[in-house]
Amino acid sequence: MLIRVGTQEGGENAEQTVIDKVRGELQDQYDFRRVEVVGPTVSGELAKQGTIAMLIALAGILLYVWFRFEWQFAVAAVLALSHDVFITVGMFSLLWYEFDLSVVAAILTLAGYSINDTVVVFDRIRENLRRYKRMPLIELLNLSINETLSRTVLTSVTTALAVLALYIFGTAVIHGFSFAMLFGIIIGTYSSIFVAAPFLLLFGVKREWGGTAAAAPAKSDAAGKPRRENVPTK
């Protein structure tokens, strides 16, 4: 059981007096495990360190996706992740939920989970860019999303069911963590499909990987000898 007492006027002596009163009323029936004091300095430090951790995570993801794909994919992935984080934090603010270290951990976990879904979609987009060199980009993105849609939805539903069990049957200590994860999984699945890929359409992507022109399939001339026509691509 957690007992939460607001800040008392009169400084530390007044707060200690309240703690002693609570102990005097309940110590015969309960054991006091610990007493924690969270002041404005601690809250400010929590916000600062949480923000730094989130920025470092986003920077690391940006560099990884840039190295693994192209800069367009990296920027799209970070924008989609920022969308997930801001909406999740905004939901906590809207519902007046407590924002503590466990919620920061949940948001960082959510960032890793969301980028995993996004990379799966991006990888299929890259494969299709090599396979369908003349297909319009908007149709190619639509095809890639449809090909990975079942995997994305099934993975998210399975994870969401486990987190939902934590939220329903877990204690109040992990409610913030489980709520952030549950809401974030829904938003992360949405952003991987409807946010990350459309950003690629906005930025544009390279249609020639490796900087070489794409070669058309071999054809036969009038004499029956095979020939190959090099067709430039956009």
N, C-alpha and C positions, 0 to 999 in steps of 0.2 A: 504494500500500500504506500502511496506517495502522498505526502501532505505538503501543500504549497502555501506559503505565507508571503504576503506582499511586503514591500519595503516599509519599515516603521520609522516614524519621525522620532528623532532623538539619537540617531547614530547607532553605533554597535551595541551600546548598553541596552537600548530599547529592543533591538533584535534578539539579543541574548536572553532578555527577560521573556520574550514570546516563546523562544525555544524551551526555556525552563518550564514555562506553564504547560506547554504541550507535553513535555516529558512527564511532568507531575500528574497529568490526567491519564496518560496512556501507558506509562512504563510498567505498570503491574500486569497488563494484559499483552503487551507487545514488546518485541526487541527492536531497538533502534540500530539499524545497520550503519547509517552514515548521515551526516548533516552537511549539505552543500549550500554555499552562498554564491549567487550569481549576480554580480553588480554590473553597472554600465560599462566599466572597463573591460570585464570579461566578455560581455556581449559585443563590444566594439572589436575586440581581438578576434572573436569568433567570426564576425562578418568579414574582417580583413583577411584572415587566413583562408576562409572558405572561398572568397573571391579570387585570391591568388592561386589556390589549388585548381579552381575551375579554369582560369586563364591558362595555366600551365598545361592542363589536360587538353584544352582546345588547340593550343599551339602544337602540342605533340601530335595530335590527330591530323592537324593541317599538314605538318611535315611528312607524316607517314603516307597519307593519301596522295600528296604531291609526288612523293618518291615512287609510290606504287602505281599511280595512274598519270594524270596530268594536272596542271594547276586549276583548270576548270572544275574537275572533280573535287579537288581539295577545297576550293572555296565553296562549292555547293554543299559539300558534306558539313563544313563548319557552320554555314548559315542554317542548315537544317538542324544541327545540334543546338545552336543558339536558340532557335525557335522552340525546341523541346524544353530547354532549361528555363527560358523566360516564362513560358506558359505554365510549367510546373510550379515555379516560384510564385507566379501570379495567383495560382489557385490556392496556395497556402496563405497568401496575403488576403485573398477574397474571403476565405473561410475562417480566418483568424486562428489557424493552426500554429502550434509552437514550432519554431524553426531552430533546431539544435544540431549538434554534431552528427547525430544519426541521419538526419535529413540531408546534410551535406554529403555524407557517405552514400546515401541512396541516389542523389543526383549524379555523383561521379560514376556510380555503378550504371546508372541509366545512360550516361554518355557512352560508356563502353558498349552497352547492349544496343543502343540505337545505331552506333557507327557500324556494328557488325551487320545489322540488317541493310544499312545503306551500302556497304561495300559489296554485299551479295548482289544487290540490284546493279551497282556500277560495273561489277565484273561481267554480268550478263550483257550490259550495254556495250562494253568494250568488245566482247566476243562478237556481238551482232554488227558492230561497226566494221569489223574485219570481214564478216561473212556477207553482209548486204551493203555493198559499197555505193550503190545508186539509190537506195531506199531513202525517201525524205526523213529527216531527223525526227520529226514529230511522230511519224509512223513507227520508226525504229524504237523510240523510247516507249511508245505504247506497247509494242510487241515484247520488249524486254521486261516491262513491268508485269504484263500478263503471264509471261513464262515463269516468273519468280513469285507470283502472287500467292499461290497455294502454300509454298514453303514459308513465306513471310507470315501469313495469317496463322497457319498451324503452329509455328514456333511461338508466336506471340500469345496465342490462346493457351497453350500448354504452360508457358511461364506465368501468365496472368492467373491461371487457376491455382498454382502453387502459392503465389503472393496473396491471392484472395483468401486462402486458408489461413495464412499468417495474420492477415488483417482481422478476420472474423474471430479466430480462436486464440490469437496471440494476446499478450498482456499490453497494458497501456504504454509500456516503455518502448515497444516497437511499432506502435500504431503510426507514428509519423513516418518511420522508415518504410513500412509496408504500403502506406497510402501514396507516398512519393513514387515508389516503384510501380504500383498498380496504375496510377494515373499516367506516369511517364511511359509505361509500356504501350498504352493506348495511343498516346500522342506520338511516341517514337515510331510506331507502326504506320500511323497516318503520315508522318513527315517523310519516311523513307519512300512512300509511294507518291504522295501528292505535293511534296515540297522539294526534295532533293533533285529528282529527275527534271522537273520543270526548270530549275535553275540552270541545268545543262543546256536546255533549249534557249534560255536567255543568253548565256555566255557563248554558246557554240562550242563544238569540239572538233578535233582534228579527224578528218576522214582517211588520212594516210598515216599509218603507223610505221615508224622507222624512216619516214621522209622519202620513200621511193614510190614511184607511180604504180598503180595497180595494173596488173596484166589481165587481159581478157582471156577467156578459155580458148584453147587452140582450135583453129578452123582449118578446113581443107580448101585448096585452090582448085582451079579447073582441072589440073592434071592429077588431082587426087593426093598431092603432097600436103602434109600438115603445115600450117603456117600460124603465126601468132600475131595478133594486132595489139599494140599497146594503146590503151585508151586512157587519157588523162582524167582524173577525178577531181572533184571540188575539194 
